[in-house]
Amino acid sequence: CLMLPQPVREKIGQCVLQVVRKQAEMPFILIFIENQLVFITKLKRYHLQPSDMYLLINLVHCSEIHTNAEAWIPLCLPRFDPG
């Protein structure tokens, strides 16, 4: 995780939650800065296993598709259980 002062981390969380309330239901939101986790939130009924989070981190770290623009990438999380 990226070391940030608590007020900065809380402000990031508030901004994210304001946007999410206006969007469709998103099970997870993760924000990274230079491959370090800054913020994570999830809907109560979903669980993100550590091995699935590592897959997401590796995808972001190793993929160049997201460096110049927003990208939608289909992804299978092997341990994800929506129920």
Wavefront OBJ file of the C-alpha trace (Angstrom):
o trace
v 0.000 0.000 0.000
v 1.074 3.527 -0.714
v 1.791 5.479 2.461
v -0.500 8.517 2.563
v -1.669 10.818 5.335
v -5.074 9.711 6.623
v -6.883 12.921 5.501
v -5.624 12.422 1.929
v -6.743 8.779 1.883
v -10.170 9.770 3.279
v -10.573 12.505 0.646
v -9.801 9.989 -2.118
v -12.400 7.633 -0.644
v -15.031 10.375 -0.475
v -14.437 11.338 -4.114
v -14.675 7.724 -5.261
v -17.877 7.078 -3.325
v -19.530 10.218 -4.760
v -18.867 8.959 -8.287
v -19.886 5.377 -7.509
v -23.273 6.404 -6.141
v -24.093 7.840 -9.569
v -22.870 4.797 -11.519
v -24.090 1.260 -12.003
v -23.357 -1.251 -9.293
v -19.634 -2.031 -9.164
v -18.515 -4.953 -7.010
v -14.980 -3.592 -6.461
v -13.038 -0.397 -6.911
v -9.267 -0.367 -6.578
v -7.061 2.680 -7.112
v -3.346 2.315 -7.711
v -0.578 4.880 -7.999
v 2.654 3.587 -9.488
v 1.675 -0.034 -8.741
v 0.844 0.678 -5.106
v -2.635 0.305 -3.685
v -4.166 3.608 -2.592
v -7.827 2.769 -2.087
v -10.097 -0.267 -2.181
v -13.815 -0.593 -1.620
v -16.343 -3.332 -2.285
v -20.027 -4.002 -2.051
v -20.957 -5.871 1.123
v -22.067 -9.056 -0.614
v -18.819 -9.495 -2.567
v -15.458 -10.758 -1.373
v -12.123 -10.267 -3.102
v -9.676 -13.041 -2.326
v -5.968 -12.125 -2.046
v -5.064 -14.368 -4.990
v -7.607 -12.560 -7.175
v -6.261 -9.203 -6.039
v -2.763 -10.317 -7.062
v -4.142 -11.138 -10.520
v -5.553 -7.623 -10.770
v -2.307 -6.044 -9.589
v -0.284 -8.072 -12.094
v -2.686 -7.165 -14.894
v -2.327 -3.470 -14.136
v 1.424 -3.704 -13.631
v 2.233 -5.810 -16.708
v -0.283 -4.485 -19.210
v 0.560 -1.522 -21.384
v -2.967 -1.161 -22.742
v -4.058 1.163 -19.935
v -1.103 3.559 -20.074
v -2.474 5.931 -22.715
v -6.233 5.578 -22.358
v -9.045 3.999 -20.411
v -9.439 0.319 -21.229
v -12.064 -2.331 -20.582
v -10.526 -5.762 -20.155
v -12.585 -8.911 -19.633
v -11.187 -10.738 -16.648
v -11.864 -14.001 -14.873
v -11.170 -14.060 -11.129
v -10.847 -17.761 -10.252
v -11.699 -17.370 -6.561
v -14.482 -14.791 -6.997
v -17.785 -15.934 -5.547
v -20.619 -13.424 -5.881
v -22.850 -15.353 -3.493
l 1 2 3 4 5 6 7 8 9 10 11 12 13 14 15 16 17 18 19 20 21 22 23 24 25 26 27 28 29 30 31 32 33 34 35 36 37 38 39 40 41 42 43 44 45 46 47 48 49 50 51 52 53 54 55 56 57 58 59 60 61 62 63 64 65 66 67 68 69 70 71 72 73 74 75 76 77 78 79 80 81 82 83
